[in-house]
Structures are given as structure tokens and as C-alpha cells.
Amino acid sequence: MKAVVCHGFGPPETLTVEDLPRPLPGPGQVLVGTHAIGVNFTDVLAIEGRSQLKRHFPMIPGVEGAGVVLQVGAGVTRLRPGQRVLGTKTHGTYAEEVLFEDDELAPIPDAMDMLDAGAFYVAANTVRYSLQDRARLAAGEILLVLGAGGGAGIAAVQLAKALGARVVAAASSDDKLALAKEHGADALVRYPRGPLDVPAQKAFAAELLANARRADATPMSVGEVSSVHPDAGYHVVFDGVGGSYAEPALRALGWEGRYVSVGFAAGVPNLPLGPLLFKNADIIGIQFSGDEVRLPGRIPDAMKRLFDWYLAGCLRPTISEVLPLAQAPAALRSMAERRATGRIVLTTSAYRATPSGATT
């Protein structure tokens, strides 16, 4: 079987496509013939040596994919050969055949296309966990999404609208903002490609606040504090960008706002604590790769919600590019340079699309 292999940390162009022996499932394991594989920014971090998760070489990148069960190991009763599934791992999905642990997989609905399944879980469940479980985003609140044109950003827009929130989408290009608007964003803010200097950060913060008038504002009873805007500010900020964009977004938080950090596509930010203190605000770090929240088989209630939202049309990946597995380096280069809009999906030789969009 063919797989994309990383023999040492480096840029995407150092990856090779190799023929490897078919893996055999041991006890509790499932062998899946992959059809579609989602490309994520965390894959870039992994091959470049910037991931916090330890890697051993040679390594097959990739954290999610979808396909058909080929074989099951001893003790596996939940899944059977021929079943359509999606799965997530810490690495290893950039291959035609992938070994998963039983609880790393979930059966997918008949109506879910393989392309959607391959790019669904990581973004959708990261956003669900971030906005619903951690930030407690509620109907009527205002959400700011940084990086709104990417896979996680679009999922954040979609889920927030399903929850009844008002969404302000911020991104670096008109194309990305148009995509966010198509998926329900109420207001749009374009920011320049960074890094932002101090005047640009101040201008960005001012524009963000201009789009965040809070209907629930009440006068403050503790005196006037210049950095607190009782009549404006976001209830929640969803930030997958970081870098020099993070501080303006933090300063645009409203009273008791929640700043959710899910990634650092533009670099790790140095955030001041003053804006948090003066607004009674929270900063929430999201590390979704922990086993207690990462594995589809362990969170059936969450998977049911995600699939229900998918079937209702509320939460669907926006796939902008489909490439064969061998073009994984090009896909990762696009991610690394932040050129990708929506999701990029890799396909294997097993993938076949019908005219209706379903797969066989």
C-alpha cells in the first residue's frame, strides 16, 4: 500500500510517497482502507517539528480520514468489515490502509459523502468542544472568529449560527470573507497579512469593536476603566491564528468575555493580562488531542450531535480542493503559507465519486 512518509523534520517537499507492507490489526485494532483524508494545519506542525506531540521516524503524517473497514482484530465487536467509518489518530492517516484503535473510529451516516467524512471530525469536534463545552457560547451572544476562511473557522461560523449567536468573521482576503458570509457570518472584517505593527493592531482592534455593539450592556458600577467598553465587546473570541492578531482580538473582548485559543497559524502570541483583569475575562486554551475528548468511539453523544448537525445542513466541511494522496506535499505547502480556503482533502485509489456526489 502507498503512504506518505516523513523521515525527518523539514518542509513539505521532503516528504516521500512509498510502498509499504499492509499493516495487520492486533487485538482491539481495526484496519481501514482510506478513501478521503483531511489535511490540517497540525500536520504542518508535525512534519516541521513544531508539534508538542513527540514523533518517531519514519512517520506517516495525518490525523484524520475516512474509508471502509477491511479487517478487525480480536475483541472488536462494535465494527465490522465493509462498514463506512471516519477516524482520528495522532498521526498515520496519509496512507491507503491505516490501523486504528477501535475507539478512534465512528460509523458514518449513509448520507455522508466520503469527502465530507474525511474532513469532518477534527474541525467540527474541535469547534464543538471549544464553543459549546468550554466557552459556553449562548444564543444572542457575539462571537469573533479569527481565521474565518479556514476549515476550523468556517466550522466555527456554522456552529455558532446553529447555536443562535451573532458572528463577526475576520480573515485576510476577500475570498475567505465571502466564504464566511456564505456560511452565515453577520459581519466581516478584513485584516492585512501580518505581522501587524502597533498602529495596525490598534486600528484592527478599533474595527473589531465597531462590529461588536452589545445589546445586553449595563452601566459599570465600579467606576470608569478606560480599557473596558460596557456597551461593546465580544462575548467569545475563537482564535486559530494567534501572532500579532491575538492582542487586538483580546482587547476587543467585552465584560466577562471568553477568549478561546485553538492554534497559532501566525505564530505564538505574547498576550497582556491587563485586558483580561479589567474585564473579568477568561482565556481558554484548547488541546483537543487529549484521549478523553479526541476519540470518536468514546464520545457517542457528541458524535450524535455532530452528525445531526451535518444531516440538518448546519455543519458541513467546505472542501475547496481535492488532491490525490501523492500530492500531499503541495497540500501541506498551501496550508503552511495560509493560502487554503476551506478544507483540502487527499484521496486514495479506493475513492470513487458518483455523479450525485456519493462515494462507492
SULBEL-V164619 format. One record per run of one state. SS is the DSSP state (2 for helix, 1 for strand, 0 for the rest). FROM is the first residue (numbers start at 1). TO is the last residue. If there is no record, write none. Layout:
SS FROM TO
SS FROM TO
This chain:
0 1 1
1 2 6
0 7 11
2 12 14
0 15 15
1 16 19
0 20 28
1 29 38
0 39 40
2 41 48
0 49 58
1 59 59
0 60 63
1 64 72
0 73 83
1 84 88
0 89 94
1 95 95
0 96 96
1 97 101
2 102 104
1 105 107
0 108 113
2 114 118
0 119 120
2 121 134
0 135 141
1 142 146
0 147 149
1 150 150
2 151 162
0 163 165
1 166 171
0 172 173
2 174 182
0 183 186
1 187 190
0 191 197
2 198 210
0 211 212
1 213 213
0 214 231
1 232 232
0 233 233
1 234 239
0 240 242
2 243 251
0 252 252
1 253 261
0 262 273
2 274 278
0 279 281
1 282 285
0 286 290
2 291 294
0 295 295
2 296 298
0 299 299
2 300 311
0 312 318
1 319 324
2 325 336
0 337 341
1 342 347
0 348 352
1 353 353
0 354 358
1 359 359
0 360 360
